[in-house]
Amino acid sequence: MSSYKKHVIFALVFSLPFFFQNIFALALSVLGSSIPDFDHPIKGRRVSLIFLIGLLTLIIFYLLGLPYLIGILLMVLAMIFYLSSHRGFSHSILGIFILSILLTLLVISSYFFFRAFGVDERESLALILVFSGLIFVDRKILIPFTFLGVLGVLFTPFLGLNLYNIMGPFLMGFISHVILDLYTPSGVKFLRPFSTRTFKKGLGGFLIIIWIICASYNIIHLI
């Protein structure tokens, strides 16, 4: 099975106990699992495209008098990917939180941008998934991601936007990605830039145990 497919499947399994009723959140976890590897050299053209989209958005929105935070966030994300080494910052605990915060701001600012033009809640979420999928999701899963995500948010109840439903799925996606990478021979420098120590399956096992405890607690309280 391809690496990106493993990351997507594991992200969904990782997130289901917490967001099984929230299709939008599950889609965000898939995005979160796809984003860490944008620090890989083979993603260079995609990173450049993200920066260009951000720059054009910034310029056009500024000239039109529209909020241009979306453009700034895309440019900042692209710069982080460009300056990071593979399995470096985006795979570290610090990088996970910073990138999750930036992506959360991107989702929230995009949501209110669409709402300002009269787009309703669920349609706004659908548009966010379409555009974010085009930017971040692997081309081989783009169609099912977009189709299932859009159908899900359009035909299921709108559960509102808050940090739990936005930043939570991103964190889940990132962490699930890192856990799988911890089980590879090269491991992950999880504490970078504070430490250059390489962590492997020992940390992966510990994180899975923490996940099992949290998931079990959440499931019990939902029953």
C-alpha positions in Angstrom: 0.0 0.0 0.0 1.3 3.5 -0.9 2.6 5.6 2.0 0.0 8.4 1.5 -2.8 5.8 1.6 -1.5 4.4 4.9 -1.3 7.9 6.3 -4.9 8.7 5.2 -6.4 5.5 6.5 -4.5 5.7 9.8 -5.6 9.4 10.2 -9.2 8.4 9.8 -8.9 5.5 12.3 -7.1 7.9 14.7 -9.8 10.5 14.5 -13.0 8.5 14.4 -13.4 8.0 18.1 -13.4 11.8 18.6 -15.1 13.0 15.4 -17.2 10.2 14.1 -20.3 12.4 13.7 -18.3 15.3 12.1 -17.4 14.7 8.4 -15.7 18.0 8.1 -13.5 17.2 11.0 -12.6 13.8 9.6 -11.7 15.5 6.3 -9.4 18.0 8.2 -7.7 15.1 9.8 -6.9 13.7 6.3 -5.5 17.1 5.3 -3.4 17.1 8.5 -2.0 13.7 7.7 -1.1 14.8 4.1 0.6 18.1 5.0 3.8 17.0 7.0 5.5 15.6 3.9 5.3 19.0 2.1 8.8 19.4 3.5 10.0 16.7 1.1 12.0 18.0 -2.0 9.6 16.2 -4.4 6.9 18.6 -3.1 8.9 21.7 -4.2 6.6 22.6 -7.1 3.5 22.3 -5.0 5.1 24.5 -2.3 6.0 27.1 -4.9 2.4 27.0 -6.2 1.1 27.5 -2.6 3.3 30.5 -2.2 2.2 31.9 -5.6 -1.5 31.4 -4.8 -1.0 33.1 -1.5 0.8 36.0 -3.1 -1.8 36.5 -5.8 -4.6 36.2 -3.2 -2.9 38.8 -1.0 -2.5 41.3 -3.9 -5.9 40.8 -5.4 -7.8 40.9 -2.1 -5.8 43.9 -0.9 -6.6 45.8 -4.1 -10.3 44.9 -3.8 -10.4 45.9 -0.2 -11.1 42.4 1.0 -9.5 40.6 4.1 -6.2 39.2 2.8 -5.2 37.1 5.8 -5.8 34.0 3.7 -3.0 35.0 1.3 -0.6 35.7 4.2 -1.3 32.3 5.8 -0.7 30.5 2.5 2.6 32.3 2.0 3.8 31.6 5.6 2.9 27.9 5.2 4.8 27.7 2.0 7.9 29.4 3.5 7.8 26.9 6.4 7.7 23.9 4.0 10.4 25.5 1.8 12.8 26.1 4.7 12.2 22.7 6.5 14.3 19.6 5.9 12.4 16.3 5.3 11.0 14.9 8.6 12.3 18.0 10.3 10.2 20.9 11.6 6.8 19.7 10.3 7.3 16.3 12.1 8.3 17.9 15.4 6.0 18.6 18.3 6.6 22.4 17.9 6.0 22.2 14.2 2.8 20.2 14.7 1.3 22.9 16.9 2.4 25.8 14.9 1.2 24.4 11.6 -2.1 23.3 13.2 -2.6 26.8 14.5 -1.9 28.3 11.0 -4.2 25.9 9.3 -6.9 26.5 11.9 -6.6 30.3 11.2 -6.8 29.5 7.4 -10.0 27.5 7.8 -11.7 30.1 10.1 -10.7 33.0 7.9 -11.9 31.2 4.8 -15.2 30.3 6.5 -16.0 33.9 7.4 -14.8 35.1 4.0 -17.4 32.8 2.3 -20.1 33.7 4.9 -19.5 37.4 4.2 -20.7 36.8 0.6 -23.9 35.1 1.7 -22.7 31.5 1.4 -24.4 29.3 4.0 -22.6 27.3 6.7 -22.4 23.9 5.0 -21.7 25.3 1.6 -18.8 27.3 3.1 -17.4 24.1 4.6 -17.7 22.4 1.2 -15.9 25.2 -0.6 -13.1 25.0 2.0 -12.7 21.3 1.4 -12.6 21.8 -2.4 -9.9 24.5 -2.3 -7.8 22.9 0.5 -8.0 19.6 -1.3 -6.7 21.1 -4.5 -3.8 22.6 -2.6 -2.8 20.0 -0.1 -4.2 16.5 -1.0 -2.4 14.0 -3.1 -3.8 14.0 -6.7 -4.5 10.2 -6.5 -7.0 10.7 -3.7 -8.3 14.2 -4.6 -11.5 13.0 -6.3 -12.7 10.7 -3.5 -11.6 13.2 -0.8 -13.5 16.0 -2.5 -16.6 13.9 -3.5 -17.0 12.3 -0.1 -16.1 15.4 1.9 -18.5 17.7 0.0 -21.4 15.2 0.2 -20.7 14.7 3.9 -20.8 18.3 4.9 -23.8 19.1 2.7 -26.0 16.3 3.9 -25.1 16.1 7.6 -25.9 18.5 10.4 -23.7 21.6 10.8 -21.9 21.1 14.1 -20.4 24.5 14.4 -16.8 25.7 14.3 -14.6 25.8 17.3 -11.0 24.9 18.2 -12.0 21.3 19.1 -13.6 20.7 15.7 -10.9 22.4 13.6 -7.5 22.4 15.4 -8.3 19.0 17.0 -8.5 17.1 13.6 -5.4 18.8 12.3 -3.5 17.7 15.4 -4.8 14.2 15.0 -3.8 14.1 11.4 -0.3 15.4 12.1 0.3 13.1 15.1 -1.0 10.0 13.2 1.4 10.8 10.4 4.3 11.1 12.8 3.4 7.8 14.5 3.7 5.9 11.3 7.0 7.6 10.5 8.3 6.6 13.9 8.0 3.0 12.8 10.3 3.5 9.8 14.1 2.9 10.0 15.0 6.6 9.9 12.6 7.6 12.7 11.7 11.2 13.5 13.4 14.1 15.3 10.3 14.7 17.4 11.8 17.4 19.7 13.5 19.4 17.0 14.7 22.2 17.3 15.2 21.6 21.1 16.9 18.2 20.5 18.4 16.4 17.5 17.7 13.0 19.1 16.0 10.6 16.7 12.9 8.8 18.1 11.5 5.5 16.8 8.9 3.0 17.6 9.3 3.4 21.4 7.8 6.8 21.2 5.3 5.6 18.6 4.1 2.9 21.0 3.8 5.5 23.8 1.7 7.8 21.7 -0.6 4.9 20.7 -1.1 4.0 24.3 -2.1 7.6 25.1 -4.4 7.6 22.1 -6.1 4.4 23.3 -6.7 5.9 26.7 -8.1 9.1 25.3 -10.2 7.3 22.7 -11.6 4.9 25.3 -12.5 7.7 27.6 -14.3 9.6 24.9 -16.2 6.5 23.6 -17.3 5.6 27.2 -18.7 9.1 27.7 -20.6 9.0 24.4 -22.3 5.7 25.3 
